[in-house]
């Protein structure tokens, strides 16, 4: 399963985000579904989204847990921002998602162009060392497709979890205790536009 969003911009801070669910074997030789997000920054703005290219030499790949996918879905529903930090050795990666007000142009019945305010959604990945940032702005249709994609990933992960629990019961293994959840980070109010 794969879903890719292309989002270049004139500020040269956009890019693409490719969401991919893959199956991998764990230490017990059982298959598990994992969600990977590969973000690729855009090259210099080429005058239009269709002509702008991307820089695959400077990409970053992160893994999203089912609970983080649920948090992103919650953000789509409530517009409450999501923020997560993945630590890797001495450095780390920030993953953020949120909504912001955007505009869309339509042609009215009389053929005149009309501008309407719409809710847009943003997803960004950044890290300070080495410096990296990709922000992807989604229109409502792309946000809806991402919602369906994440819901299917969570359903698949839940089925796999239930299967593992059933296998443990058959094998006589004790069930593991759920991990303690991390405290939620305090979020600050963001400016207009992509909020991060």
C-alpha positions in Angstrom: 0.0 0.0 0.0 1.4 3.4 -1.0 0.2 7.0 -1.1 2.4 9.9 -2.4 1.7 13.6 -2.1 3.6 16.2 -4.2 3.7 19.7 -2.6 6.4 22.1 -4.0 6.2 25.8 -3.3 7.8 29.1 -4.3 9.6 29.4 -1.0 11.5 26.2 -1.9 10.5 24.6 1.5 8.1 22.0 0.0 8.7 18.5 -1.2 7.0 15.2 -1.4 5.9 12.7 1.2 5.4 9.0 0.3 3.5 6.9 2.8 4.2 3.2 2.4 3.0 0.2 4.4 5.3 -2.8 4.1 5.3 -6.2 5.8 8.5 -7.3 7.6 9.4 -10.2 9.7 10.0 -9.6 13.4 12.5 -11.4 15.7 10.0 -14.2 16.2 9.8 -14.7 12.4 6.2 -13.4 12.3 5.0 -10.8 9.7 4.2 -7.3 10.9 2.9 -4.3 9.1 5.1 -1.1 9.4 4.3 2.4 8.1 7.3 4.3 6.6 7.1 7.9 5.4 9.8 9.0 3.0 10.1 12.7 2.6 12.1 14.3 -0.2 12.8 18.1 -0.5 12.1 19.9 -3.7 14.8 21.4 -5.9 14.7 25.0 -6.8 11.3 26.3 -7.8 10.9 25.9 -11.6 7.9 28.3 -12.1 5.1 25.7 -11.6 4.4 22.6 -9.5 4.5 20.4 -12.6 8.0 21.5 -13.6 9.6 21.5 -10.2 11.8 18.5 -9.4 12.8 16.8 -6.2 16.2 16.0 -4.6 16.2 12.2 -3.8 19.9 12.5 -2.6 18.6 14.4 0.5 15.7 12.3 1.5 14.7 11.1 5.0 12.7 8.0 5.9 10.8 7.6 9.2 8.7 4.9 10.7 5.2 5.9 12.1 3.7 3.7 14.8 0.0 2.8 14.8 -0.6 5.2 17.7 1.1 8.0 15.9 -1.0 7.3 12.9 -4.1 7.5 15.2 -2.8 10.9 16.5 -2.5 12.1 12.9 -6.1 11.0 12.2 -7.2 12.8 15.4 -5.5 15.9 14.0 -7.5 15.6 10.8 -10.7 15.3 12.8 -10.2 18.0 15.5 -7.5 20.3 14.0 -5.5 19.9 17.2 -1.8 19.8 16.2 0.2 16.6 16.4 3.9 16.6 17.3 6.3 13.7 17.8 10.0 13.4 18.3 12.1 10.3 17.2 15.5 10.2 18.8 18.3 8.5 16.9 21.6 8.6 18.7 22.8 12.1 19.2 20.2 13.6 16.8 16.5 13.3 16.3 13.6 14.1 14.0 10.5 16.2 14.6 7.3 15.1 13.0 4.4 17.6 13.0 0.9 17.7 11.5 -1.8 20.3 11.7 -4.4 22.2 9.9 -4.4 25.8 8.5 -6.7 28.0 6.5 -6.1 28.1 2.8 -7.9 29.3 -0.3 -9.1 27.7 -3.4 -10.2 29.3 -6.6 -13.4 28.2 -8.4 -15.3 29.3 -11.4 -18.8 30.4 -10.6 -21.9 29.8 -12.7 -21.3 33.0 -14.5 -17.8 32.0 -15.4 -16.2 34.5 -12.9 -13.4 33.3 -10.7 -14.4 33.0 -7.0 -12.0 32.5 -4.1 -13.2 30.4 -1.1 -11.5 29.7 2.2 -10.9 26.0 2.8 -9.3 23.9 5.6 -5.9 22.6 4.5 -3.6 20.1 6.3 0.1 20.1 6.7 2.7 17.4 7.5 6.3 18.2 8.1 9.5 16.4 9.0 12.6 18.3 10.3 15.8 17.7 12.2 18.5 20.2 13.4 21.6 18.1 12.7 22.1 17.7 9.8 19.7 20.5 9.0 16.6 19.1 7.2 13.1 20.3 6.6 10.3 19.2 4.3 6.7 20.6 4.7 3.9 19.1 2.6 0.6 21.0 2.3 -2.4 18.8 1.5 -5.7 20.0 -0.1 -8.9 18.5 1.3 -9.0 15.6 -1.2 -5.4 14.6 -0.4 -6.2 14.8 3.4 -9.2 12.5 2.8 -7.1 10.0 0.9 -4.4 10.1 3.7 -7.2 9.5 6.2 -8.4 6.3 4.4 -4.8 5.2 4.0 -4.0 5.6 7.8 -7.3 4.0 8.8 -6.4 0.9 6.7 -2.9 0.8 8.2 -4.3 0.9 11.7 -6.9 -1.8 11.0 -4.1 -4.0 9.5 -1.9 -3.4 12.6 -4.7 -4.2 15.0 -5.4 -7.5 13.1 -1.7 -8.4 13.3 -1.7 -7.6 17.0 -4.7 -9.8 17.7 -3.2 -12.6 15.6 0.0 -12.4 17.7 -2.0 -12.5 21.0 -4.0 -15.5 19.8 -0.7 -17.2 18.8 0.8 -16.5 22.3 -2.3 -18.0 23.9 -2.0 -21.1 21.8 1.7 -21.4 22.6 1.1 -20.9 26.3 3.2 -17.7 26.5 2.1 -15.0 29.0 0.8 -11.8 27.4 3.1 -8.8 27.6 2.0 -5.7 29.6 1.2 -2.6 27.5 4.0 0.0 27.4 3.6 3.2 29.4 2.6 6.1 27.2 4.9 9.1 26.9 3.6 12.4 28.3 2.1 14.7 25.6 4.3 17.6 24.6 2.9 21.1 25.2 2.0 22.7 22.0 2.3 26.4 21.2 -0.1 28.5 19.1 1.2 28.7 15.5 1.1 31.5 12.9 -1.0 31.5 9.8 0.1 29.4 6.8 1.8 26.0 7.4 1.9 26.1 11.1 5.4 24.6 11.5 
